[in-house]
Structures are given as C-alpha cells and as structure tokens.
Amino acid sequence: MSIRPATPEDVPAILQMITDLAIYEKEPDAVENTPEMLTETLFGENPRAFCEIIEEDNPVGIAIWFLNYSTWTGKHGIYLEDLYVKPEVRGKGYGKQMLVHLAGKAIDNGWSRFEWWVLDWNTPAIDFYKSQGAVMMDEWTVCRVDGQALTDLANQRP
C-alpha cells in the first residue's frame, strides 16, 4: 500500500469512489460531479481542492481535502471532505494511514487543525475517529445554504 497525490489519470477512479461513498451515505443520486469538473477542480490552473490516493496495484481509496482557516490561530488547516476506502480492502489500516498522512501534511506545513464531518448514524466511523484522537464537536451545528435557498439569498444583494 502507498499513498500518493492524485493525477489526472486517476479521475475516473476518484469519481467512482465518490459515487460509491454517496451510495454508502444513502444519497445515491446526489453526485452531480463530472470527470471534467473534477479534473478542473483538482488539476486546473488554480486548484482549491486536493486528492490523495491509497494504492495497492490500483487505487483503492481516496481522501479529498482543502484548506480551511482559523481566525483564532491565524493558520490554515486541512478540511477532509471525503475519506473512502473500498470495502474489499477495509480492515487493513488504510484509513488510519491516510489520517496519519494528512496529519503529517498539516504539521509539516505549520497548519493548526485537521477537521472533517461524520454522519451521526455512522457509528463504525465515529468509533474509529475517536480511537485516533478525534473529538466530536457536539456543541456545533453545521449550517448549509444550497440550491434554491442559495439563489434566493444571493438575490438579496443590493
């Protein structure tokens, strides 16, 4: 097993794992991403999101992440958008190695945080993350505006 930065050639495998994750998270029709969009996001002129590949002989897992910023620490951090390991290779420690890899990236760059969300029904993931030192931020509630609500909010501009 190795972990490496994704390349444009990985886009089909990445998109398939994004779709597989959406199915696991009970949102099989939610993926609107396309190979072209993903290529531009990860490998365009000014990428704002990044992907690491877990590889045996072929890609078997991904971590898609981007930088966030803490006004309190004055430093960036990593926000992990997706961590996915194919079911047939789960239990080999690949997810843990990806967390270790990303934590190292944060430390090496002087970034102060490593954060992500987990669905409250996903107790295996919650238990795993807690075993790695993650603290559940129970006092915080995620807020999101998207779709028509996002359009409506933006239309309030003067």
C-alpha positions as CSV (number, residue, x, y, z in Angstrom):
1,M,0.0,0.0,0.0
2,S,1.1,3.5,-0.8
3,I,-0.3,7.0,-0.5
4,R,0.4,9.5,-3.3
5,P,-1.1,12.6,-4.8
6,A,-3.8,12.0,-7.4
7,T,-3.0,12.6,-11.1
8,P,-5.4,13.5,-13.9
9,E,-5.3,9.8,-14.9
10,D,-7.0,8.9,-11.6
11,V,-10.1,11.0,-12.3
12,P,-12.3,8.0,-13.3
13,A,-11.4,6.0,-10.2
14,I,-11.8,9.1,-8.0
15,L,-15.3,9.8,-9.4
16,Q,-16.3,6.2,-9.0
17,M,-15.2,6.2,-5.3
18,I,-17.1,9.5,-4.8
19,T,-20.2,7.8,-6.2
20,D,-19.6,4.7,-4.1
21,L,-19.4,6.9,-1.0
22,A,-22.6,8.6,-1.9
23,I,-24.3,5.3,-2.1
24,Y,-22.9,4.2,1.3
25,E,-24.1,7.5,2.7
26,K,-27.6,6.8,1.4
27,E,-27.5,9.6,-1.2
28,P,-27.0,7.6,-4.5
29,D,-28.4,10.3,-6.7
30,A,-26.6,13.3,-5.1
31,V,-23.4,13.2,-7.2
32,E,-23.5,15.9,-9.8
33,N,-19.8,15.9,-10.4
34,T,-18.4,15.0,-13.8
35,P,-14.9,14.0,-15.0
36,E,-14.4,17.5,-16.5
37,M,-15.5,19.3,-13.3
38,L,-13.3,17.0,-11.1
39,T,-10.3,17.5,-13.4
40,E,-10.7,21.3,-13.3
41,T,-11.1,21.3,-9.5
42,L,-8.1,19.1,-8.7
43,F,-5.8,19.9,-11.6
44,G,-6.8,23.2,-13.1
45,E,-4.8,26.4,-13.2
46,N,-5.5,27.2,-9.5
47,P,-6.6,24.1,-7.7
48,R,-8.6,24.7,-4.5
49,A,-9.1,21.0,-3.6
50,F,-6.7,18.2,-3.4
51,C,-6.8,14.4,-3.6
52,E,-4.6,11.7,-2.1
53,I,-4.8,8.2,-3.5
54,I,-4.5,5.0,-1.5
55,E,-3.0,2.5,-3.9
56,E,-2.3,-1.2,-3.9
57,D,-1.8,-2.1,-7.6
58,N,-4.7,0.2,-8.4
59,P,-6.4,3.0,-6.5
60,V,-8.4,1.5,-3.6
61,G,-9.1,4.7,-1.6
62,I,-9.2,8.4,-1.7
63,A,-9.0,11.5,0.6
64,I,-10.3,14.7,-0.9
65,W,-9.4,17.8,1.1
66,F,-8.9,21.5,1.0
67,L,-7.5,24.2,3.2
68,N,-9.6,26.0,5.8
69,Y,-8.6,28.9,8.0
70,S,-8.8,29.5,11.7
71,T,-9.1,33.2,12.7
72,W,-8.2,32.2,16.2
73,T,-4.9,30.5,15.4
74,G,-4.2,32.7,12.4
75,K,-3.3,29.5,10.5
76,H,-4.7,27.2,7.8
77,G,-5.8,23.7,8.5
78,I,-7.0,20.7,6.5
79,Y,-10.7,20.1,6.0
80,L,-11.2,16.5,4.9
81,E,-14.2,16.4,2.6
82,D,-14.2,12.7,1.8
83,L,-12.3,9.7,3.0
84,Y,-13.2,6.5,1.3
85,V,-11.6,3.0,1.3
86,K,-13.1,0.3,-0.9
87,P,-15.0,-2.4,1.1
88,E,-12.7,-5.2,-0.1
89,V,-9.6,-3.7,1.5
90,R,-11.2,-2.3,4.6
91,G,-9.7,-3.5,7.9
92,K,-6.1,-3.3,6.6
93,G,-5.4,0.0,8.3
94,Y,-5.5,2.1,5.1
95,G,-7.9,4.7,6.5
96,K,-5.7,5.1,9.5
97,Q,-2.7,5.5,7.4
98,M,-4.5,8.2,5.4
99,L,-5.3,10.1,8.6
100,V,-1.7,9.8,9.6
101,H,-0.6,11.1,6.2
102,L,-2.8,14.1,6.3
103,A,-2.0,14.9,9.9
104,G,1.7,14.9,8.9
105,K,0.9,17.2,6.0
106,A,-0.7,19.6,8.4
107,I,2.2,19.5,10.8
108,D,4.8,19.8,8.0
109,N,3.1,22.9,6.7
110,G,2.6,24.6,10.1
111,W,-1.2,24.3,9.8
112,S,-3.1,24.1,13.1
113,R,-6.1,21.9,12.5
114,F,-7.4,18.8,10.8
115,E,-11.2,18.6,10.6
116,W,-14.0,16.7,9.0
117,W,-17.7,15.8,9.4
118,V,-19.1,12.4,10.1
119,L,-22.7,11.3,9.8
120,D,-24.2,10.8,13.2
121,W,-25.5,7.3,12.3
122,N,-22.1,6.1,11.1
123,T,-21.0,4.6,14.5
124,P,-18.2,2.5,13.0
125,A,-16.6,5.6,11.6
126,I,-17.3,7.6,14.8
127,D,-15.7,4.9,16.9
128,F,-12.7,4.7,14.5
129,Y,-12.2,8.5,14.5
130,K,-12.4,8.7,18.3
131,S,-9.8,5.9,18.6
132,Q,-7.5,8.2,16.5
133,G,-7.9,11.1,18.9
134,A,-10.7,13.0,17.1
135,V,-13.0,15.0,19.3
136,M,-16.7,15.2,18.3
137,M,-17.8,18.8,18.2
138,D,-21.2,18.2,19.7
139,E,-21.7,21.9,20.6
140,W,-21.6,22.9,16.9
141,T,-24.3,22.5,14.3
142,V,-23.5,22.5,10.6
143,C,-25.2,25.2,8.6
144,R,-25.7,25.0,4.8
145,V,-27.4,27.1,2.2
146,D,-27.6,25.5,-1.2
147,G,-29.9,25.0,-4.2
148,Q,-32.8,27.5,-4.5
149,A,-32.1,28.8,-1.0
150,L,-28.6,29.8,-2.1
151,T,-30.0,31.6,-5.2
152,D,-32.6,33.3,-3.1
153,L,-30.0,34.5,-0.6
154,A,-27.7,35.8,-3.3
155,N,-30.7,37.6,-5.0
156,Q,-30.9,39.8,-1.9
157,R,-27.8,41.7,-3.0
158,P,-28.4,45.4,-3.4
